[in-house]
Amino acid sequence: MSDKFEQLAQRVLAEVGGKDNVISLVHCMTRLRFTLKTKEHVDKESLKGIPGVMGVVDNDKQFQVIIGNDVANVFFEINSLLGKKGENGTAEAEQAIVPEKKKITPKTVALGILDALIGTMTPIIPAIIGASMVKLLAMFLEMSGVIDKTSSTFVILNVLGDSAFFFLPIMVAVSAATKFKTNISMAIAVAGVFVHPAFLDIMKQAGEGQPISFMSIGLTSVFYPYSVIPALFMTWIMSYVERWVDKVVPSVTKNFLKPMLILLITAPLAILLIGPLGIWIGDAVSQIVYGIHGYLGWLSVALMGAIWPLLVMGGMHHVFTPTVVQNIAQTGQESMVKPAELGANLSLGGISLAVAWKTRNRALRQTALAAAASAIIAGITEPALYGVALRLKRPLIAAVITGFICGGIAGFGNVVSYSMASPSFITGIQFVDVNNPTSILWVGAVMLLSIIISFFVTLLIGFEDIPETIPSSPVTGKK
């Protein structure tokens, strides 16, 4: 099995220009995300033709190779070829590369923001998912009478489930420091101010109307735990502060003066300007997203369910990650994006089952069955998107139609998510309200109808089957 991944890694690395062309590499649940020196040596068509590669996405900042469920294994092998151990899902090149300066346009700014969000949020999502599922487990154990709400076991489980959210600024700072190539320890030191008990107490006093200032400048009352944007902005600014300080500080004093100046410059900026601005931006985005939901109601969930596969294909679904994370952290639930994603994910499983049922191509049938299992059981949809939907075109239409219908059902039934896990048949428990037993009926209806409707719509509109290239069997006469 390792030989299979090793060969795939070798071919992928060769087609992206080889080891010397890779600046850095990270991976999410299904994609290898390369930052390359140049894309002149990349052969996209050859990459797409490699068995085990489901597709490629070039979003200017990153070059993404879609692998599917085996991405971690391929990532490990590529790291070995790059001479890296690949800890924490990242690999960095040995030499520092000066990024090519590009003209500032609305497109490059938007792509830069998207790249920063994806690069920062992707490594910390597993911790957020794990924490939210533990919190959900504690809730179910308490409601079922297995443990008492006042017991130390319940308290510890809740702390375990809440820690990733409470210390989100620190996790974001670590991830962003890796992304922006700045000192991780310094980023933690500054982000630590946001969640320090003494600072939280000062923010509480400011919120109660007491005049609080720093260097004679009044402080705005802001609650930073559970937030994403302030730490992200702060670390980005710190990366520039660090470079400037490194240039102006004499070499003989760098070991103590450089970190001191970084802290004295970045921390005041963070608490006086960057932090409040980040909170304002995060709240504004959240209000826009959920304001639309409040205005359109179930229709907003239906529309999100319809376009979700298209967002995933372009990597644009990550735009909603900070908003969803912050909403779940602050309110304990999320009512638009995740419910829409539930129907969209399972509909991609349904179209894959329909293709496996109807196709006469044995290789395509195996691909479709694996894609269906990935989407329905694990909520990982790239195998279905790139291995089935995009490849055959029409099934994608069936997924969009079903996503709209089942998103509307989820919205009409007030289905909400209590976790960040990728929605699937197994993680459907994250949508169950323990205080409202009828919620399980709505969740069950969305899941089952997503598979059933997408299955029959795919069979109804049909698709152009891919002929087999394997010669016919002399015994059965079948291809």
N, C-alpha and C positions, 0 to 999 in steps of 0.2 A: 504493500500500500504506500509506503514512504517513497518507493521508486517512482510511482505514478505521480505523486505531488512534486518530487524533485525534477522530473522531466517537464512537467507543466510549468514549474517555476523557471527552469532554464529557458524554455521557449518564450514565455512572457517577457522575461528580462531582456532577452535578445531582441525581441520585436519593439521594445520601448527604447531601444538605443544602447542597451548594455549597461553594465555596472557604472561606467564613468558618466553616464547621462543622468543618473538618479541623484537628485539633491536630497530628497527625503521620501519616506513612505509610511503611511498609516493604513489601517483597515477598519471598516465598520463591520456590520454583520454579514455583508455579502460582497463588498467591493474592496479592491486594492486601490488606494488613492495615492498616485504618484505625483510628486512635484519634480519636474524635469528641467534640465538646463535648456534644452531645446527640443522642439517637437518635429524638427526636420528629419530626424532619423526614425520616427515612429511609423510603422506600417499598420494602419488600422485594419485593412482588409485581411492581412495575414493574421493579425491578432484575433479577429472574429472567427477565422477558420480553424483556430486551435481547439481541439476537443477539450472540453472543460471550461472554455471561455464562453460566457453567455452574451456578451456584448461589451461595448466600450462607450464611455461618455467623456467628451472633451468640453469642460466648462471654463476654459481659458486659464484659470488659476491651477486647476488640478486635472490630471489625466487619470480617469477611473477605468479600471478593468473589472467587469462583473464576473465573479467566480461562483457565487452561491454559498451553500452551506459549508463548503470545504475551504473557505477563504482563509481561515486561521492557519490551516496546514500549509497552504501555498505561501502565505505570508512568512511563515517560519522558514520555509526553504529558501525564499528569496533573501531573507535576512542573512541566512547562512552564506549565500553567494555574495552578499554585500559585505560579509565579514562582521555582521552584527548579531547580537543575541536576541534582539527583538522583544525586549521587555516592555510591558504595558502597551503593547499594540503599536509601537512606533519604531522607526528606524531612521537614523540620520546619517548623512554622508560625512566622511572624515573632514573634507575641506569646507571652509566657509565659502558660500557662493553669494556674490552680490546680485540681487535680483535685477532683471532687466527693467529699466525705467520705461514706463508706458505713459502715453498721453492721458491726462485725467479727463474722463468723459463720464456722463451719467452711467453708461454701461460698465466701465471699469470700476467705478465706485460701488455700484450694486454688486458686481461680481466679487469685489474685495470684501464687502460686508458679508456676503453669503459664504465665502471661503473662510473668513474668520469665525463665523458661527459654527459651520460644519467642523472645522478643524479643532475648535474648542470644545464643542458639546459631545462629539462622537466618543472620545475616550471615557467620559464620565457617565454616559447613559447606562452602562451595566450596573453601576453602583446605585443609580437612581431607581432603576427597575427593581433591583434586589431589595432595596430599602422599602419601596412602596408595597411590594408583595408581602414582606414581613409584617408591615403595619396592617395590611389587610388580613393576614393570618391571625394576628393578635385580636383583631376585631371579631373575627368568626369564632375563635376559641372562647372569647368572653361571652358572646351572644349565645353560644351553644352550651354554656355552663361548665366547660372543661376547666377554665381558670377563672378566678375572681378578679374583678376590676381593681380591687385594692391590693392584690397580691404583688409581691416583688417580681414574680415571673412576668406578669402582665406589664409592669412598669418597665422592666428591662427590655422586653420585646418592643414596646413602644419607643423606647430610647433608640434601640437598634434601627427601627423603621424610620425614625425621625432624624437621625444624625446626619445622613447624607443630604437631607434637605436643609437642616439648620446651618450646617457648615458648607453649604453650596458655594458661597463666595470664595472659600479657600480652595475647593476642588476646581472651580472655574479658573482661579488664579494660577494654579499648577498647570492645568491644561493649556491655558492661554500663554503662559511663559514658555512652554515647549513650542507652541505654535509661532510665537513672535521672537523666539530665540533670545530670550532674556533670562536673567538669573532666577531660578525657581525659588530658592530660599528667600530672596529679597521680595519676591511677589507674595509669598506666604506671609512674610513679616508685615507687609502693608495690608493685605487682605485680612490678616488676623485682627487688625484694629476694628474692622467692621463687626466682628462677633465677640470682641473682648467684653467681659461682664461690666467693667468700669465704664467703657464707652457706651454700652447699651443703657446703663443707668443714667448717663448724661443725656442720651437721646430721649429717654423717658421723661426726665426733668424738663427738657426743652419742649416736649409734647404737652406737658402740663402748664406751659406758659412761663416757666422760669427763664430769665435771660441767660443764655449760655453762649460763650464766645471762645474763640481761639485766636490769640494774637490780636485782640480787639475787634475781630470780625465775627459777627453773629453766626451761630450754627443753625442750620435747618434741621428740624426733627425728622429723622428718617430711620426706619427699621430695616437693617440690611440683611439679617439672616433670611434664608429662603430666596434671595435675589440672585440674578444672573448678570445683568447688564453692567452694574457698577464695577464689579471685579474685572469683567472683560475689558471695559474702557480703561480702568486703572492700569492694568497690566500692559495694555497697548501703549499708553502714554509713558509708562515706566521704561519700556524698551528704548524709547528715544532719549529719555532722561539718562539712562545708563550709558548710552553711546556718547552723549554730550559730556557727561562727567568724566568718562574714560579719557576723552581728548584733552580736557583742561586740567585735570589733576596731575601733578608731578609723579613720576614713577616711584620715587622714594616714599611717598605718602599714600600710595594707592591701597595698600592692604587695610588701612583703617579709615582714611578720609573718603575714599570712593563709596563704600557702603553707607557711611554716615550721611553723606550728601544726598545719595539716592533716597534714603528714608526721609530726610528733612525736606526734600523737594516734593517727592511723590505723595507722602502721607497727607500733608496739608492740602495739596491739590485734590486728593481723593475725598477728604471729608468736607472740604469747603465748596468744591465745584463738581468734580467728576462723579462722586457718589450721588448727590442729589439729582444731577442731570441724568445719570443712568437710570435712577428710579423713575424719574419723570418720563423718560422715553419708554421704559418697560411698561409702565402703567398706561401710557398713551396707546401703545400698540395693543395691549390687552383690552383696553376699552373699545378700540376700533373693531377688533376681531369679535369680541363678545357683544359689542353694541349691534353689530350686523346680525348676530345670532338672536339678540333680543328683539330686533325689529322684524326679521324674517321668520323667526321661530323654526319650525321643522324644515322649512324650505332651505334654510342655510345649511343644515346637516345633509339634506338631500344633494345640494349642489356640491358640497365638499366631498361627499361620497362618490359623485360622478367624476370629479376631476382628480381625485386622489391618485389613481394609477398614473395619470399624466404628470402629476407633481413628482412622484417617485422616480419616474423615468428621467426627469431633468435634475433630480437631486433637490428640487425646490421644497420638498416636504419638510426639510430641516429648518426652514424659516419659522415654522410654528413651534419648534422644540422649546426655545426659551419661554415663550408665552404659556405653553401647556405645562411645563415644569413649574413655573412660578405660580400658575393658577392652582395646580394640585397641592403645591407646598403651602399656599396661603389659605385656600378654602377647603382642601381635602378632596376636591372633585373637579372634573372637567366635562363640559356638556356638549361640545361641538366637534372638535377634531377627532378625538378618540372614538366616539360612537360612529362617526362617519367612516373611520378607518376600519372598524369591525366589519361592516358590510362589504367594503371595498376589498379587504384582504381575502375574505372567504369567497367572494365572487370570482376572484382570480383562481382560487382552488376549484370552484365549480366549472369554469370554462376549461380548465386543464383536464378534469375528469371527463368532460364531454369529448374533448379531442382524443383522449386515450381510448374512449369507447368507440369512436367512429373511425379513427385513422387505420389504414392498413400498413402503415410504415412502422415496423417493429421498434426501430430506434426512437422515432418520435413518440411512440406509445410509452416507452420506458422514461423518456424525458418528461412527458406530460404527467405520468403517475408520480414521479419524484417531485415535480413542481407542485402538484396538488397536495401531496403530503406536507411539503414545506410550508405552503400557504395556509392550509387548514389547521395543521397541528402546531406549527411553530410561529405562524404569522409573518414568515419571511417570504416576500412575494417576488423578488427579483427573478428567481428561476422561472416562475410562471409568466412574468412580464416579458422577459427577453427570450426565454426558451420556447414559449408558446404564443402569447398574445401578439407581440410585435412580429414574430416570425410568420404568423398566419394572417395577421391583420384583422379579419372579421371577429374573432373571439374577443379582441380588445373592445369592439363596439358593444358586445354582450356584457362585458364587465362594467363598462360605463353606464349602460342602461340599468343594470342590476344595482350598481352602487348608488344611483339616484333613488331607485325605489326603496331599497333597504335602509339607506340613509334617512329617507323621509319617514319610514316606519320607526326607526330609532329616535328621531326627533319628536315625532308625534307621541311616542310612548315615554318621553322624558328619560331616556336611557342616558346615564352618566357614567364616567369612568372614575375609579378611585385609585388607579395605578398608572404608571408610565409604560407598562409592558406592551409589547407589540400585540395587538388584538388577534386572537386565534380561538379555536374551539376549546383548547385547554385553558387559556388565560381569560376566557369569557367570564370567569368568576369575578374578575375585577370590575364588572359592570353590575354586579348584584348588590342591591341595597339591603343590608341585613335588617333594617327597620321596616322594609316594605317587601314582603314575600312575593307580591305580584310582579315585582321587577324581573324576577327570573323568567316569567312567561314572555315578557317583551324581549329579553335578551335571547332566550331560546328561539323565539320567532324570527328575530333578525338573523341569527346564525343559520338556522335551517333554510329559511327562504333565500338567503344569499347563495347558498350552494344549489338549491333546487332551481331557482329562477335562472341563474347564470348557466346552469347545465342545459336546460331546455331551450333557452334563447340561443345558445351556441348551436345546438342541433337544428333549430329552426332557421337561422340565417345561414348556416353552413360555413364551410371554409374550403379553400383549395388544398387538397391533400398533397403532401410531398412524396413523390415517387421514391421507392427504394432503389438504391444503387447496387444492392446485393443481388446476385443472380438467383433466379427462382429455384426452389428446392425440387430436386428430381422426384421426390416421394409425394409431396403434397401439391406441387404445382403452384404454390402460393409464393408471393414475394416476401 
